[in-house]
């Protein structure tokens, strides 16, 4: 089975969330970094800029 990009992101984020909830600081940092990157890209696409 081949996962789409979005499905693979969701699976990776799910795994990172589980690890982070278990106390894995590195997983938590990585999760926040990835989500911030996606959120930033969404906001730029939606509004055209970030102040």
C-alpha positions in Angstrom: 0.0 0.0 0.0 1.3 3.4 -1.0 0.4 6.3 1.3 -0.2 9.8 -0.1 2.0 12.6 1.2 -0.8 13.7 3.5 -1.4 10.3 4.9 2.3 9.7 5.5 2.5 13.1 7.3 -0.5 12.2 9.5 1.1 8.8 10.3 4.4 10.4 11.2 2.8 13.1 13.3 0.7 10.5 15.1 3.8 8.6 16.0 5.5 11.8 17.1 2.5 12.7 19.3 2.5 9.4 20.9 6.2 9.6 21.7 5.9 13.2 22.9 3.1 12.2 25.2 5.4 9.5 26.6 8.0 12.2 27.4 10.2 12.1 24.4 11.4 15.7 24.1 13.1 15.2 20.8 9.9 13.9 19.2 8.0 16.9 20.7 10.5 19.3 19.2 10.3 17.7 15.8 6.5 17.6 15.9 6.3 21.3 16.8 8.8 22.2 14.1 7.0 20.2 11.4 3.6 21.6 12.4 4.9 25.1 12.5 6.3 24.7 9.0 3.0 23.5 7.6 1.0 26.2 9.5 3.4 28.9 8.2 3.0 27.6 4.6 -0.8 27.5 4.9 -0.9 31.1 6.3 1.3 32.4 3.6 -0.8 30.7 0.9 -4.0 31.9 2.5 -3.0 35.5 3.3 0.1 36.1 1.2 2.3 37.3 4.1 3.3 36.9 7.7 4.0 39.8 9.9 
